[in-house]
């Protein structure tokens, strides 16, 4: 997602700045900062369904095939980043309802959402009034059910938020005995047990692009931002720098905890593509470019069992899709392109490039992908709605989904 530094957020974390987290990260983060500054739980009752637990959401067959309703599945959705978050910032904002309706009109089946607050202060309601917090979450899930939109909630989007909330440095993501992991386990239990019977929940995700900040040679320059007014720590140190070993510990612990309550649905890390130097970063803190074999090792290592899909985010990286898909297929894991997109105004060139990426996703048979970003007005360069100049992207996705569905039907009949 483009996210971070002065603002919360979202989509593409930069891979520039000497291969540092870079511009994308700065942009993503900067958006949400402005956004945020501007402004005993009853069981969730899902709508009646005849589906068995194994048929709710997306699952993975033993051979690595992505399944939905007992049948092989492929589809392209969107990131609806703040569908839930907007209700934490403004309690009476139910605009997600119209947003889901529009997605349904375009026959877009899936939305990846942030299933938490971005900054520590955004989670104040959860800490002080869980009943009301989950009433907001319930309403979003019910609206998705109403319009038959599948959701993949990302439960710990921003790397520093939980550690800041419990008063620990970020390295405690690597310590299963930490308060950070204790909070994670509690939140997983509350969210997963509440919504596991809902047909709107298609899968679960840990966070957003944690792998892109791991073992950076210039890590001291990319520590989490300090904004005490938003609930962050008042200082940072080397202990707020992540390593691949730390995030792998967190990912595996997350997946094991989810599996206690939901044995079936897919589980994603929310990672981006491994950096081109990830293997060398982990071993020697250098920007030396990895070999294809080293790339594959990092891709699989950063999506550890029992994580059930391989997560990447694709921004102007079409050439990486096919080799990454091949690695996923050999590992019997579906590939989930959790973010793809193209910034800037609509031009003949940008429309051609967008449709080229979409065509690659369709033709290579990537099981699951999601556009960055739908109905998020605080990120103008990427925001796609049915009424702005990037509406063509929704239409292109709708057409791709129709073609994918037809191809699957022909294959299985």
N, C-alpha and C positions, 0 to 999 in steps of 0.2 A: 504494500500500500504506500501511498505517498505520504510520508509522515514525518514528523518530528523536528524538532529542535525548538522553535518557539511555539509550536502549536500542536494540538494533539493530532494526530493522526493517521494517516491513511496512506495509501497506496504506494507508490514506488520509492523504496529506500535507495538512495543513490549508490551507484557503484563506481562513482568517480572519486575525485579528490585523492589521487594516489591510490585509488581503489578503496578509499575510506567510505563510511556510510554515506557521506556526501549530500549532494544537493537534494536528491529526492527526499532523504530523511529530513533535511532541514525544512523543505517545503511542506511535507506532510505534517510535521510537528507544528510548524508555524501556523497552520490553518486553524488547528483546534484551540490553540491558546487564545486567539481572538474570539473564537466561537465560545469557549468556556467562560472567558472573562465577561462576555456580554450577558452573560446571564447566570410468636408462635403462629406458623404459616399454614393456612388451610390447604388441603390437597387440591391440585389443579384438576378440574373435571374436563377431560377431553370430550369432544363430540362423539356421538355413538359411531362405532366403526365395527365392521365385521372382519377386519384384518387381524391376523395373528401377530404376536410380538415380532416374529421373524420377518413379517412383511411390512412392518412400520419403518419408514425411512429407507435409507440406502444401506446395503450390506455387501459383503465381499464373499464370493464363492471360493472354494478351496483352490481353484486354478487361477484366482486373481481377477475374475470377471466381476464387474460392478453390477449389482442386482437391485431391482425395485419391483415390489409386488410379485416376487418370485420369477421375474424375467430379466434377462440382460438389459442394461440401461446405459444410455449415453445422453447427455444433455448440456446445455449452455444456459447459465443464469446470470445474475448480477450480484455485485456487492451493494447492499442497501445498508451502508455502514451505520447510519444513525437512526434506523427505524425505531429501535428501542431507546437509544441514547437521548433522542430529542425529548422523550417524555420525562427523562431525569432532569433535563435543563428547564423544561416548561411543562408542568403537569397536565395542562389541558390541551397539549399538542397531540392530536390524534390523526394528523395528516398522513401517517403511514397507511391508514385504511384506504384512502384514495390511491396511494402509491401501490399497494398490493393489487387493487382493482385494475390499475393500468397495466401492471405486469401480466395479470391474467388475460387482459384484452389482447396483449401481444403474445399470449401463450408462452410466456417465459416462466419456467417452472420453479426456479430456485433463487433464494437470496441468502448470501452470507452476511451476517450482521454482527455487530459488536454486542455481546451479551453481558455487558457490565458498564461501569462508568470509566471514562478515560483517565481522568485525574483522580487522585485520592478524594478530593472534595466532592466529586460527582457520586461517590459511593456513600455519602453521608446518610442518605435516606435508608440505604440497606442496613447501616449500622444502628440507626436510631428507630426505624419503623419498618421492619421486614414485611409486615403485612401489606402496607401501602406500596412498598417497592415491588413486591410480587404481583400486586393488583395491576400495576403498569405493565409488567412483563406478561402477565396473563392476557391482557387486552391485545398486545401485539401478537401473541401466539394464536389467540382466537381469530383475529383478523386474517392471519395467514391461513388458518384452517378454512375460514369462510370462502376465501378466493383460491383455495387449493394451491398455495405457494409453499414449497418446502423451505425450511430454514436450517442453516448451519450456524449456530451461535458460537462465536469466539469468546471464550469466558475470561481470558486474562490478557486482553489485547496489548496493553502497554507494559513493557518489561518492568518498569520501576514502581508501578502503582501499588501492588500488594506489599512488596517490601517496605515502601514508604508508609503504608497504612499500619503496619505492625512494628515499625521502628527498627527495621533491619537493613543492612546493605544488600545490594542486589545479588551478591555472590551466594546468598542463602537459597537461591533457586537450586543450588547444587547440594543442599543439605536436607535430606528427608526428615531430619529431626527438628527442623527450624520452625519458627512461627509462620514463616512464609508458606511452607508446605502444609502446616496445620490449617491455615486459612483456606488454602487451595482445596484441601480435602473437604472442609465444611461446605464451601460454596458448591463444589461439584455435587455433593450429596443432595443439597437443597434443590439445586436446579434440575439435575438429572432425574431425581425421583419425582419431582413435580411435573415434568413434561414428558416423561418417557412413554406415556400412553397416548400422546398427541400425534396424529398423522402429519402434523405440520413440521415436526422435527425430523430432519433427514440425516443429521449427523452432528458430531460434536468436534469442536476445535479448541486447541490450547490458547494460542495468541497470534501475534502478528510479527513475522519476520525476525524472530529472536536470533536466528542463525546469522543474519547479516551484521550483527554487532558483536559476534564472538571472535575472540583472539585477534583483535585488530592490532596491527603493528603500532598504530597511532591512537590506541584506545583512550589515552588520557585526554585527547581532544574531543572525544565523543561520549563522555559520560552523560548520564541522564540530566536533563535541564533542572535548574533550581528555581522553583516558583512557590515559595512558602504560602502565598495567598491561595494557591490551588492545592495545598496539602502536601507538597513534596518535602523531602528532607531539606534541611537548611545548608547542608554542605555535602560534597561528594569526595570520594577517595578511590584508590585503586581497587577497593573492595566492591565498587559499583561497576566494575568491568567484567563482562561475561566471558566465559570460555565455552568451547564446544562441549567439553565434558560436563560442565554445569547444566547447559540446556538439555543435553541428552538425559541427564538424571531427572530433570523436571518433566520432560516429555514422557518418559517411560512411567514415571510415578503418576502423572496425569491420566495416562491411558489405563493403567492398572486400576486406578480409582473409579474411572468411568465404567470399566468392565464389571465392577462389583454391582452396579445398578442397571446397566444396559449391556447385555451380552452381544447385541446384534449390530447396532448402527456403526457406520464408519466413524473413525477417529482420525483427525488431522492435526499436524503440528501448526499449520499456518505459515510455514517457512516460504521464503523466496528461493529462487535458484541459488545454489551454493556460489559463493564468490569464486572468481576464476583462480584465486590463489588460496582457497580455503584449507586445502591439505597442508600447504606450507605454512599458513598462518598458525594452524593448530600445533605444528611441530617446531617451528622456528621463528614465528612472528615475522614472516617476510611476505612481500607481495609477489614472490616468484610464482610464475604461472604453473598450474597443475597439469599433469598429463590426463588423458581421457580416463585412464584407470584410476588415478587419484580422485578425479571428479566423481566417478561412480562410487568409490569408497565413501566419500564425504556425503554424497546424496543419500545413500542408504544408512550411513551412520547417524545422520541428523534426523532420520525418520525411524527411530528404533521401535522394535516390538515392545508392546502390542499395538503401536500405531498402525493403522490398517491401510492407509493410502499414502502415496508419495506426493507431498505438497511442494509446488513451486509457484512463483509469480513471474509473468512474462511481459516485459516492457521492451519493445524493439529488439527482441532476442529470438526471432523466429527460428534461427538456425539451431537453437538449443533444444527445441521441442522434440523433434524426432529422436535424437540420440537419448534424451532423457526418458522418453516413452519406452524405448527399447530396453533400457535398464529396469524400468518399473515392470515391464512385461516379464522379463527374465526372473525378477524377484517375486512374481505372482502378486503384485500390488497394483491397484488402479492408480493412474496419474490424475491428480487434481490440480489444474491450473487455477489456483484460488483468486488470482488477479491477472487480468490482461487489459490493455487499453492504450489509448493514444491521446495525448493532450493537444490543446490548441483549437483554433477555429476550423470549421469545415472548409476544406479546399479539395480540388480534384485529387491532389497528391495524398492528402491525409486520408481521404475516403478510400482511395486505392490501397493504401498501406493497411488500413484497418481491415478491409475485406480480405486482404491477402492473409493476415494473421488468422482471421476467422476461418478462412478456407483451409489453412494448414491444420487447425484444430479439428475441423470437420473431416478432412480427407485422411488424416493420420489416425482417426478414430480415438482421439483423446476421450476418455470416459466422461470427464467432468471439468467444466471451466466456468468462470464467473467474471463478467466485465467489471472493471473499476471505472467509474463509480456512478450509481444511480441515485438521483434525487438528493444530492448533497451540495446545496447551494454555496457552501463555504469553501468549495474547491472548484472555482470556475473553470480552470483549465481542463478538468476531467469530467465535470458534472454532465450527466446525460439525463434528459427528461423527454417526455413525449412532445414537449412544446418548444424545445430550444433547437439550435442549429445542429446538435449532435443526435437528434431523434432518429436519424437514419441508422444509427448503431443498433437501436432497439429493433427496428424493422429488419435489419440484416440478421440479427440473432434469431428473430422469429422465423425467418425463412430457412436459416441453417437448422433450427430445431425441427422444422417440418421435414426437411430433407433427411435428417438423421433418423427421425421416427419412421419414415417410409423405408429407409434402407434396412433398419432393424426388422421391420415387419416382413420385408421381402426375404431376408436371410432366414427367418424362423418360420416361414410358411412355404 
